[in-house]
Amino acid sequence: MRCLAVCHTELMVRLLDAVLTPTCELDVVIEPGPLARSIDADDFGLSIGDPKRVDTFVKADLTPATAVIIEDTGRRSLRRVLEAVRGAGGTLVYVLGTSLRDVERAESLRVDFPEVTTLTLAELINAPMITELGRSVTRQKVQQYQRYFSDADRVLILTHNDPDPDALASGLAMRNILRRNKQTAIIGCLQGVSRPENLRMVKLLDLHYEVLLPQDVRSFDKVALVDVQPHYFPGLLAQADLVIDHHPEQSGYNTVFKDIRPTYGSTSTILTEHLRAVDIDISERTATAMLYAIKSDTLFFNRQANRADLDAFSYLYPLADAMMIRKMEGAEITGERLDYVIKAWQQGRMMEHVFCAFLGEPSREDFIPYVADFYLQLENVQWSVISGVVNDTFIVSVRNLGYSRNAGDFVRRWFNDIGSAGGHRTMAKAVVPLEAFQQKFGTYEGSRINQRMLELVLEFLHEINATKGSRDAKELREPQARA
Ligand SMILES: [Mn+2]
């Protein structure tokens, strides 16, 4: 592509030269005067002439396919320059200003010159500049915790129970950031992986983690938590060294360093930024794990994703093994999961776009969130509320489409006083002792339990005057459950 730039200052000439060449062939038009005499035009073509005259552009070989960039200095002559460009046959015209006032003025010219696009330097550099500044803040933080961890003999990178892809990938990423290996930094949890697709991820990526006893945690010199906060382990960790998480920030614990970003779709997104900030090479295995984690925590950008997640995704994508991710995703459907999907369909109830089903006593907990995810895909379903009893514990998984009321509020509304309840806007979970559930809501069997659950959902959805103010304050105190 050929660009013809009408410039008045050397800064603009140098800037356009640096940005456009060698992608574009650059020619510069400068009016006669000091700049035209002094400029060193080794790298670009130079035409000296009056930009208000058509023949200046004809001589400079302007064609309809040439992009014309006009530096707007705020002079009134801009209109005449545009007329000259048009007269010479120019159609791809950009006016580049330095301030917002220039834009407003140039915008007013568009009535007469609709072919003109206006740009400001500020809007062109805005996003990269903000990203760069954010990255240096992150870099400082990462370098501080890297130094803090550097003299520890044994480091524990602790995840929540039954680690999911985000927890596992974050463990790997954190080990890279701390520049450690599996001997000097253990990725650990108190309960191992159980969901089939997560087991498949562990196997395919050859991930190593250790299942620890609570007392083992104290034997480490330093502890970093990823995808979880210390309150998740009541009484275990009064003091942590580092906490990286994307769940709502909780109080009631101390940590030396933390980076908690509840607007992010995954902890892997935060850690991609940490890795990039300190220029660490990301291996194919780590990139594959992190990419899979972002896809899985955001349901492939269908839930709780933002620009940072998309940025991390596009950064990791070329580094990852896409085929491997396809293989891991294929593990999602299993015969036993289908059994519970069918059971929910046969025994569940649908009312006011709410699908509600009680699964009885499934052999594993993960059937409950799986079925909840599954039924949110069904047409007309806006809320999916699936419950079941595992080891004398009543478990509820809630999913919704996000534009109605908050799923986290629903579980807190009914279950916070008798167990642990929490989650995001679109996904939430409650875990309560069965006995406590029965004491509060009555002792029921199968379909009656489901009927009671459906009533609770509808009652919640019908409550219009939610006490929003007190809720926000409460959210910080309450223990959070993992959906
Ligand atoms: Mn996560």
Residues whose N, C-alpha, C, O or C-beta is under 5 A from the ligand:
A	BS01	MN	D166 D227 S266 T267 D297
